[in-house]
């Protein structure tokens, strides 16, 4: 297995992983982005995200997509948007290797916190995160405003 920084030519396979994740999370029609969006947004003058990819026999089988945030309490942090491993390669250490790489990146960048979200029914992921020493909060809620909600709010 090889873990390396993602490249523009990886984004087709990354989008396929994102779509596989959407199916796993019971949102098969939710993905709106394109390969072009991923290339533009991740590899432009000011990248909006960064990736590490996992390859097995030169086939991309996993991705960790992250970006930097700023906490008013902690300063610079990393938000791990997604850590995805194709179903066929789960439980073979791919996810652990990508997770390790993100934590190394956090340490190298001197961030005070790495944060991410996990669905409450994804018990294997929660067990893994707990085993690594991460804290899964029960008292914080994710809040989102979708495009329709944004338009409705601003038209008031």
N, CA and C of each residue as an Amber inpcrd file, in Angstrom:
protein
   468
   0.8480000  -1.1830000   0.0000000   0.0000000   0.0000000   0.0000000
   0.8850000   1.2340000   0.0000000   0.4500000   2.2290000  -0.7440000
   1.1540000   3.5090000  -0.8020000   0.1850000   4.6140000  -0.4010000
   0.6460000   5.5210000   0.4620000  -0.1160000   6.7180000   0.8240000
   0.6720000   7.9030000   0.2730000  -0.0010000   8.7620000  -0.4780000
   0.6670000   9.9420000  -1.0350000  -0.3280000  11.0890000  -1.1390000
   0.1940000  12.2700000  -1.4020000  -0.6410000  13.4450000  -1.6270000
  -1.4400000  13.2320000  -2.9120000  -2.7030000  13.6140000  -2.8700000
  -3.5570000  13.4900000  -4.0430000  -3.1280000  14.4310000  -5.1520000
  -3.4190000  14.0290000  -6.3810000  -3.0750000  14.7940000  -7.5860000
  -4.3460000  15.0290000  -8.4030000  -4.3250000  16.0130000  -9.2930000
  -5.5150000  16.2560000 -10.1170000  -5.9920000  15.0080000 -10.8580000
  -5.0690000  14.2120000 -11.3380000  -5.4630000  13.0160000 -12.0920000
  -6.1240000  11.9490000 -11.2150000  -6.0640000  12.1080000  -9.8960000
  -6.7160000  11.1760000  -8.9690000  -8.1910000  11.4990000  -8.7530000
  -8.6190000  12.6740000  -9.1670000  -9.9390000  13.1540000  -8.7620000
 -11.0920000  12.3530000  -9.3510000 -10.9230000  11.7060000 -10.4860000
 -11.9840000  10.8450000 -11.0160000 -12.2370000   9.6970000 -10.0350000
 -11.1740000   9.0590000  -9.5740000 -11.3200000   7.9620000  -8.6080000
 -11.8110000   8.4900000  -7.2610000 -11.3750000   9.6810000  -6.8750000
 -11.8440000  10.2790000  -5.6190000 -13.3500000  10.5190000  -5.6850000
 -13.8390000  11.0320000  -6.8180000 -15.2770000  11.2550000  -6.9610000
 -16.0370000   9.9320000  -6.8810000 -15.4950000   8.8770000  -7.4380000
 -16.1390000   7.5630000  -7.3370000 -16.2250000   7.1120000  -5.8810000
 -15.1790000   7.3800000  -5.0990000 -15.2110000   7.0500000  -3.6690000
 -16.2540000   7.8910000  -2.9320000 -16.3310000   9.1670000  -3.2830000
 -17.3250000  10.0560000  -2.6660000 -18.7340000   9.5380000  -2.9660000
 -18.9620000   9.0970000  -4.1940000 -20.2680000   8.5600000  -4.5510000
 -20.5470000   7.2490000  -3.8110000 -19.5160000   6.4340000  -3.6270000
 -19.6880000   5.1930000  -2.8610000 -20.0360000   5.5190000  -1.4070000
 -19.4060000   6.5400000  -0.8490000 -19.7210000   6.9640000   0.5160000
 -21.1670000   7.4450000   0.6150000 -21.6150000   8.1940000  -0.3810000
 -23.0000000   8.6920000  -0.3670000 -23.9870000   7.5300000  -0.3280000
 -23.7030000   6.4820000  -1.0580000 -24.5690000   5.2990000  -1.0320000
 -24.5180000   4.6670000   0.3560000 -23.3170000   4.5240000   0.9240000
 -23.1600000   3.9470000   2.2640000 -23.9300000   4.7540000   3.3030000
 -23.9170000   6.0810000   3.1580000 -24.5990000   6.9600000   4.1120000
 -26.0730000   7.1760000   3.7630000 -26.5850000   6.3580000   2.8480000
 -28.0030000   6.3590000   2.4780000 -28.4540000   7.6670000   1.8330000
 -27.5380000   8.3010000   1.1000000 -27.8150000   9.5440000   0.3730000
 -27.3060000   9.4100000  -1.0660000 -27.7510000   8.4000000  -1.8180000
 -27.1540000   8.0990000  -3.1170000 -27.2440000   9.2180000  -4.1520000
 -28.2000000  10.1230000  -4.0030000 -28.3720000  11.1900000  -4.9880000
 -27.8540000  12.5470000  -4.4920000 -27.1340000  12.5680000  -3.4030000
 -26.7270000  13.8360000  -2.7950000 -25.4900000  14.4750000  -3.4250000
 -24.6650000  13.7030000  -4.1020000 -23.4080000  14.2360000  -4.6360000
 -23.6980000  15.0840000  -5.8740000 -23.3040000  16.3500000  -5.8080000
 -23.5220000  17.2840000  -6.9150000 -22.2320000  17.6990000  -7.6010000
 -21.1010000  17.5060000  -6.9470000 -19.8380000  17.9730000  -7.5140000
 -19.3950000  17.0900000  -8.6720000 -18.4610000  17.6270000  -9.4580000
 -17.9110000  16.9170000 -10.6070000 -16.4030000  16.7710000 -10.4330000
 -15.8020000  15.9970000 -11.2970000 -14.3430000  15.8880000 -11.3140000
 -13.7360000  17.2740000 -11.5320000 -14.3470000  18.0420000 -12.4250000
 -13.8700000  19.4080000 -12.6810000 -13.9020000  20.2770000 -11.4370000
 -14.9720000  20.1500000 -10.6500000 -15.0600000  20.9060000  -9.3930000
 -13.9310000  20.5180000  -8.4540000 -13.6850000  19.2200000  -8.3280000
 -12.6230000  18.7560000  -7.4290000 -11.2570000  19.2870000  -7.8710000
 -11.0090000  19.2660000  -9.1550000  -9.7200000  19.7670000  -9.6600000
  -9.6150000  21.2720000  -9.4350000 -10.6550000  22.0050000  -9.7870000
 -10.6480000  23.4710000  -9.6200000 -10.5010000  23.8520000  -8.1480000
 -11.2880000  23.2030000  -7.2920000 -11.3170000  23.5900000  -5.8860000
 -10.1370000  23.0760000  -5.0830000  -9.5480000  21.9740000  -5.5040000
  -8.4390000  21.4050000  -4.7400000  -7.0580000  21.7400000  -5.2540000
  -6.9790000  22.2620000  -6.4760000  -5.6630000  22.4710000  -7.0640000
  -5.5090000  23.8370000  -7.7080000  -6.3780000  24.7740000  -7.3370000
  -6.2920000  26.1350000  -7.8510000  -5.2470000  26.9420000  -7.0980000
  -5.2610000  28.2330000  -7.3040000  -4.3040000  29.1300000  -6.6590000
  -4.4160000  29.0880000  -5.1430000  -5.6580000  29.0350000  -4.6650000
  -5.9150000  28.9160000  -3.2250000  -6.7610000  27.6600000  -3.0260000
  -6.1280000  26.5060000  -2.8190000  -6.8870000  25.2560000  -2.6910000
  -7.8510000  25.2980000  -1.5050000  -9.0730000  24.8120000  -1.7380000
 -10.0710000  24.7640000  -0.6750000  -9.9550000  23.4990000   0.1630000
  -9.2420000  22.5000000  -0.3370000  -9.0420000  21.2590000   0.3950000
  -7.7480000  20.6030000  -0.0660000  -7.3340000  19.6090000   0.6970000
  -6.1470000  18.8070000   0.3920000  -6.5430000  17.3400000   0.5260000
  -5.7850000  16.4680000  -0.1090000  -6.0820000  15.0490000  -0.0120000
  -4.8190000  14.2290000   0.1670000  -4.9980000  13.1120000   0.8360000
  -4.0520000  12.0060000   0.7960000  -4.8290000  10.8500000   0.1870000
  -4.1660000  10.0940000  -0.6700000  -4.8160000   8.9470000  -1.2790000
  -4.0440000   7.6830000  -0.9350000  -4.7800000   6.5740000  -0.9080000
  -4.1880000   5.2620000  -0.6640000  -4.3060000   4.4520000  -1.9490000
  -3.1810000   3.8510000  -2.3310000  -3.1620000   3.0120000  -3.5230000
  -2.7130000   1.6100000  -3.1610000  -3.3960000   0.6400000  -3.7280000
  -3.0170000  -0.7590000  -3.6020000  -2.8390000  -1.2770000  -5.0220000
  -1.6510000  -1.7700000  -5.3130000  -1.3320000  -2.2240000  -6.6820000
  -1.6640000  -1.1420000  -7.7060000  -1.2950000   0.0960000  -7.3860000
  -1.4980000   1.2640000  -8.2590000  -2.9640000   1.6140000  -8.5130000
  -3.8880000   1.0720000  -7.7150000  -5.3050000   1.4110000  -7.8180000
  -5.6880000   2.2350000  -6.5950000  -6.3080000   3.3760000  -6.8310000
  -6.7190000   4.2490000  -5.7330000  -7.9010000   3.6130000  -5.0090000
  -7.7070000   3.3190000  -3.7170000  -8.7380000   2.6120000  -2.9430000
  -9.2010000   3.4000000  -1.7180000  -8.5850000   4.5530000  -1.4670000
  -8.9810000   5.3370000  -0.3050000  -8.5400000   6.7740000  -0.4280000
  -9.2300000   7.6440000   0.2980000  -8.8970000   9.0660000   0.3000000
  -9.2160000   9.6570000   1.6670000  -8.3890000  10.5790000   2.0810000
  -8.6760000  11.4410000   3.2280000  -8.6830000  12.8640000   2.6800000
  -9.8250000  13.5400000   2.7710000  -9.9740000  14.8960000   2.2680000
 -10.1390000  15.8180000   3.4750000  -9.2770000  16.8370000   3.5450000
  -9.2780000  17.7170000   4.7150000  -9.0130000  19.1580000   4.3000000
  -9.2740000  20.0610000   5.2400000  -8.9580000  21.4670000   5.0300000
  -8.6790000  22.1080000   6.3870000  -8.0560000  23.2620000   6.3460000
  -7.7290000  23.9850000   7.5670000  -8.8860000  24.8970000   7.9520000
  -9.1290000  24.9740000   9.2510000 -10.1480000  25.8480000   9.8280000
  -9.4880000  26.6720000  10.9240000 -10.2520000  27.5720000  11.4650000
  -9.7440000  28.3800000  12.5680000 -10.7440000  28.3330000  13.7110000
 -10.2680000  27.9560000  14.8750000 -11.0970000  27.9270000  16.0740000
 -10.8110000  29.1730000  16.9010000 -11.8640000  29.8480000  17.3390000
 -11.6620000  31.0280000  18.1840000 -11.0910000  30.6430000  19.5480000
 -11.1670000  29.3780000  19.9060000 -10.6030000  28.9250000  21.1730000
  -9.2190000  28.3190000  21.0060000  -8.9750000  27.6310000  19.8800000
  -7.7390000  26.8580000  19.7340000  -6.7870000  27.3810000  18.6670000
  -7.2840000  28.1870000  17.7360000  -6.4530000  28.6370000  16.6260000
  -6.5950000  27.6880000  15.4450000  -5.5140000  27.4510000  14.7480000
  -5.5160000  26.6440000  13.5300000  -5.8760000  25.1930000  13.8420000
  -6.8590000  24.6610000  13.0930000  -7.2860000  23.2700000  13.2430000
  -7.3980000  22.6380000  11.8580000  -7.5400000  21.3390000  11.8430000
  -7.8260000  20.6050000  10.6080000  -9.2270000  20.0260000  10.7280000
  -9.9940000  20.1720000   9.6500000 -11.2860000  19.4980000   9.5530000
 -11.1210000  18.3570000   8.5540000 -11.3060000  17.1350000   9.0260000
 -11.2780000  15.9570000   8.1710000 -12.6870000  15.7870000   7.6100000
 -12.8700000  16.1890000   6.3670000 -14.2010000  16.1470000   5.7660000
 -14.6440000  14.7120000   5.5200000 -13.7620000  13.9160000   4.9370000
 -14.1000000  12.5240000   4.6700000 -12.8590000  11.6580000   4.6970000
 -13.0120000  10.4800000   5.2390000 -12.0150000   9.4250000   5.1390000
 -12.7710000   8.2330000   4.5460000 -12.4660000   7.9170000   3.3010000
 -13.2450000   6.9320000   2.5570000 -12.3290000   5.8170000   2.0700000
 -12.7530000   4.6010000   2.2810000 -12.0670000   3.4290000   1.7400000
 -13.1090000   2.6120000   0.9960000 -12.7840000   2.2180000  -0.2180000
 -13.7160000   1.4150000  -0.9800000 -14.0290000   0.1260000  -0.2150000
 -15.2660000  -0.3140000  -0.3150000 -15.7430000  -1.4250000   0.5110000
 -14.8350000  -2.6530000   0.4400000 -14.3540000  -2.9700000  -0.7270000
 -13.5090000  -4.1550000  -0.9310000 -12.2180000  -4.1080000  -0.1060000
 -11.7560000  -2.9020000   0.2100000 -10.4720000  -2.7610000   0.9090000
 -10.6060000  -2.3520000   2.3710000 -11.8300000  -2.3710000   2.8960000
 -12.0080000  -2.0580000   4.3170000 -11.4870000  -3.2140000   5.1620000
 -11.0730000  -2.9030000   6.3620000 -10.5370000  -3.8860000   7.3240000
  -9.1990000  -4.4760000   6.8800000  -8.4750000  -3.7230000   6.0470000
  -7.1390000  -4.1550000   5.6270000  -6.0780000  -3.1190000   5.9890000
  -6.4250000  -2.1540000   6.8380000  -5.4560000  -1.1630000   7.2890000
  -5.3660000   0.0940000   6.4430000  -6.1570000   0.1880000   5.3850000
  -6.1140000   1.3620000   4.5100000  -6.6080000   2.6010000   5.2550000
  -7.7740000   2.4770000   5.9000000  -8.3200000   3.5990000   6.6530000
  -7.3970000   4.0260000   7.7820000  -6.8220000   3.0640000   8.4730000
  -5.8800000   3.3760000   9.5630000  -4.6630000   4.1340000   9.0480000
  -4.1710000   3.7370000   7.8740000  -3.0020000   4.4070000   7.3000000
  -3.3320000   5.8420000   6.9030000  -4.5060000   6.0610000   6.3240000
  -4.9090000   7.4240000   5.9740000  -5.1310000   8.2710000   7.2280000
  -5.7490000   7.6900000   8.2290000  -5.9900000   8.3660000   9.5050000
  -4.6540000   8.7800000  10.1350000  -3.7190000   7.8670000  10.1440000
  -2.3720000   8.1370000  10.6680000  -1.7440000   9.3160000   9.9210000
  -1.8890000   9.3410000   8.6030000  -1.3020000  10.4080000   7.7930000
  -1.9150000  11.7600000   8.1360000  -3.2240000  11.7930000   8.3600000
  -3.8830000  13.0500000   8.7470000  -3.3660000  13.5220000  10.0980000
  -3.2090000  12.6120000  11.0430000  -2.7170000  13.0010000  12.3650000
  -1.2710000  13.4790000  12.2900000  -0.4660000  12.8640000  11.4380000
   0.9120000  13.3400000  11.2270000   0.9120000  14.7380000  10.6080000
   0.0140000  14.9660000   9.6390000  -0.1080000  16.2910000   9.0210000
  -0.4940000  17.3270000  10.0800000  -1.4080000  16.9700000  10.9560000
  -1.8270000  17.8800000  12.0220000  -0.6450000  18.2350000  12.9180000
   0.1240000  17.2370000  13.2890000   1.2900000  17.4960000  14.1380000
   2.3160000  18.3540000  13.4060000   2.5670000  18.0370000  12.1460000
   3.5370000  18.8160000  11.3600000   3.0990000  20.2560000  11.1790000
   1.7960000  20.4850000  11.0730000   1.2510000  21.8370000  10.9020000
   1.0790000  22.5730000  12.2310000   1.2660000  21.8720000  13.3390000
   1.1330000  22.5000000  14.6460000  -0.2900000  22.8700000  15.0020000
  -1.2550000  22.1210000  14.4760000  -2.6400000  22.4480000  14.8000000
  -2.9810000  21.9620000  16.2040000  -3.9770000  22.5840000  16.7900000
  -4.3990000  22.2610000  18.1490000  -5.4970000  21.2070000  18.2090000
  -6.1360000  20.9420000  17.0480000  -7.2560000  20.0060000  17.0560000
  -7.5010000  19.5070000  15.6340000  -7.9050000  18.2560000  15.5510000
  -8.4410000  17.6820000  14.3150000  -9.8810000  17.3150000  14.6380000
 -10.7850000  17.6870000  13.7630000 -12.1950000  17.4190000  14.0260000
 -12.8650000  16.8750000  12.7760000 -13.9210000  16.1130000  13.0060000
 -14.6920000  15.5320000  11.9160000 -16.0320000  15.0930000  12.4640000
 -16.9200000  14.6880000  11.5830000 -18.2380000  14.2030000  11.9810000
 -18.3420000  12.7210000  11.6520000 -19.1400000  12.0270000  12.4390000
 -19.4170000  10.6160000  12.1770000 -20.8890000  10.3810000  12.4760000
 -21.5360000   9.6180000  11.6100000 -22.9470000   9.2960000  11.8230000
 -23.0990000   8.3990000  13.0500000 -24.1400000   8.6310000  13.8350000
 -24.2970000   7.8930000  15.0910000 -24.5150000   6.3970000  14.8900000
 -24.9350000   5.9750000  13.7200000 -25.1320000   4.5490000  13.4610000
 -23.8860000   3.8620000  12.8880000 -22.8380000   4.6290000  12.6110000
 -21.6110000   4.0470000  12.0580000 -20.7350000   3.5520000  13.2120000
 -21.2080000   2.5190000  13.8730000 -20.5400000   2.0240000  15.0840000
 -19.1170000   1.5060000  14.8470000 -18.8010000   0.8880000  13.7060000
 -17.3990000   0.4930000  13.5120000 -16.4570000   1.6980000  13.4850000
 -16.8830000   2.7850000  12.8340000 -16.0490000   3.9920000  12.7960000
 -15.9250000   4.5980000  14.1930000 -17.0210000   4.6750000  14.9160000
 -16.9890000   5.2360000  16.2760000 -16.0620000   4.4140000  17.1700000
 -16.1510000   3.1100000  17.0740000 -15.2760000   2.2460000  17.8760000
 -13.8120000   2.4800000  17.5170000 -13.5170000   2.6110000  16.2220000
 -12.1550000   2.8870000  15.7890000 -11.6660000   4.2160000  16.3600000
 -12.4700000   5.2730000  16.2210000 -12.0600000   6.5880000  16.7140000
 -11.8350000   6.5680000  18.2250000 -12.7280000   5.9300000  18.9530000
 -12.5570000   5.8260000  20.4070000 -11.2630000   5.0900000  20.7470000
 -10.9730000   4.0280000  20.0190000  -9.7660000   3.2360000  20.2630000
  -8.4950000   4.0670000  20.0530000  -8.5610000   5.0540000  19.1580000
  -7.3790000   5.8740000  18.8820000  -7.2130000   7.0190000  19.8740000
  -8.1970000   7.2030000  20.7460000  -8.1140000   8.2870000  21.7190000
  -8.9160000   9.5120000  21.3450000  -9.5950000   9.4740000  20.2040000
 -10.4550000  10.5970000  19.8240000 -11.6850000  10.6120000  20.7160000
 -12.2540000  11.7840000  20.8900000 -13.4430000  11.9350000  21.7240000
 -14.6570000  12.1530000  20.8200000 -15.6420000  11.2750000  20.9080000
 -16.8760000  11.4040000  20.1450000 -17.9010000  12.0720000  21.0550000
 -18.3150000  13.2680000  20.6900000 -19.2340000  14.0430000  21.5170000
 -20.6800000  13.6470000  21.2630000 -21.4540000  13.5620000  22.3290000
 -22.8890000  13.3240000  22.2170000 -23.6870000  14.6170000  22.3320000
 -23.0660000  15.6600000  22.8720000 -23.8160000  16.8630000  23.1990000
 -23.7230000  17.9740000  22.1490000 -22.9260000  17.8180000  21.0980000
 -22.8350000  18.8100000  20.0340000 -23.6830000  18.3430000  18.8600000
 -24.3630000  19.2430000  18.2190000 -25.2080000  18.9260000  17.0650000
 -24.6320000  19.5990000  15.8250000 -24.6770000  18.9130000  14.7070000
 -24.2680000  19.4850000  13.4300000 -25.4070000  20.3550000  12.9280000
 -25.0780000  21.5320000  12.4510000 -26.0730000  22.4500000  11.9120000
 -25.6630000  22.7740000  10.4780000 -26.6020000  22.6930000   9.5610000
 -26.3430000  23.0120000   8.1620000 -27.4910000  23.8360000   7.6130000
 -27.1790000  24.6660000   6.6330000 -28.1890000  25.4030000   5.8830000
 -27.9870000  25.0170000   4.4250000 -28.9630000  24.3230000   3.8270000
 -28.8090000  23.9310000   2.4270000 -29.1380000  25.1090000   1.5130000
 -28.9580000  24.9010000   0.2160000 -29.1430000  25.9760000  -0.7560000
 -30.5550000  26.5460000  -0.7290000 -31.5580000  25.6780000  -0.6250000
 -32.9430000  26.1450000  -0.5940000 -33.2160000  26.9360000   0.6950000
 -32.7060000  26.4630000   1.8090000 -32.8740000  27.1660000   3.0650000
 -32.2010000  28.5280000   3.0360000 -31.0290000  28.5710000   2.4390000
 -30.3050000  29.8430000   2.3140000 -31.1090000  30.8430000   1.4870000
 -31.6290000  30.3880000   0.3620000 -32.4300000  31.2740000  -0.4880000
 -33.6790000  31.7610000   0.2260000 -34.3450000  30.8540000   0.9370000
 -35.5590000  31.2200000   1.6770000 -35.2320000  32.2320000   2.7810000
 -34.1620000  32.0050000   3.4890000 -33.7770000  32.9120000   4.5710000
 -33.4620000  34.3020000   4.0210000 -32.6870000  34.3610000   2.9540000
 -32.2740000  35.6570000   2.4100000 -33.3950000  36.3940000   1.6990000
 -34.4580000  35.7010000   1.3000000 -35.5620000  36.3670000   0.6220000
 -36.6060000  36.9090000   1.5810000 -36.3960000  36.7220000   2.8720000
 -37.3630000  37.2320000   3.8680000 -37.3530000  38.7280000   3.9280000
